[in-house]
């Protein structure tokens, strides 16, 4: 199909319906560990061979939490604005 928007079936995520809850949790934990390894590799590349990866991680985490807080604040402001409590 020329302008196909759907991915081919062979790229579908694997079916986990047959896995037990413990196996699904283990799979999720493995995925989280892999994501952490990618993050740390990116930070190592950013700071270089002599850089402080732990400090880079703390800086990254702080920035992520600040962005998360901003997003929550914006969401709360929008909820309040849309709730009509301020309309008089």
N, C-alpha and C positions, 0 to 999 in steps of 0.2 A: 504494500500500500504506500502510495507516494508521500502523503503527509500524515503518516500514522503517529498518533500521540501516545499510544499504549506501548509499553515495553514488551518485547517478545516473552512468551511463557517461560522460556528457559532462564529468564532473569527474575522470575517470581521468588519471593523469599521462601525458605524451606518451611514445610508444614511441621509444626511442633505439637499438633494435637495428640500424637501418640506418646509424648513425653510425660513423665510424672511431674508433679509440682517441684520436687527437689531437682530434677534434671533441668527444668525450665529456669529455676533460680540459679543453678550452676552456669547455665548458658548465658544468662543475663550478667552474672558476675564476671564471667570470662570476657564478655563484650565490654563491660565497664573498664576492666583491666587493660584491654587492648586500646581503648580510647585514651586512657591515661598514658599509656606508652607512646602513642602518637603525639599527645600534647607535650610530654617531656622531651621527645625527640625534636619537636619543633622549637621548644625553648632552648635546648642544647645548641641547635643550629643558630638560633638568634644570638645567643650570648657568646658563642665561640668556644673553643676548647679550654680556655682558661677562665671562662665566665662562671658566675655563681648561679647555677640552675635553681637552687632553692630560693634565692632572692627573686629571680625572674618569675618563679611560680607564685610567690607571695604577691608580687606586683600584678600578675595576671589575675589571680584570684580576687584581689582587692578591686580591680577594675570591673571584673564580672559582677561582683556583689553590688558595686555602685550602680551599674547599668540595671541590674535586677531591681534594686530599690527604686530607681527612677521609673522603671516600667510599672511597678506596683503602685507608686504614687500617682502616675498618670491614669492608671486603670481606676483607682479609687476616686480621683477627681472626676473622671468621666461618668462613673456610676452615680456619684452625687449629683452631677450636673443633669444627667438624664433622668434621675429619679423624680424630679419635679419639686423636691423639697425647697429649693431655692426660688421657685417661681411664685411670685406674689403680685 
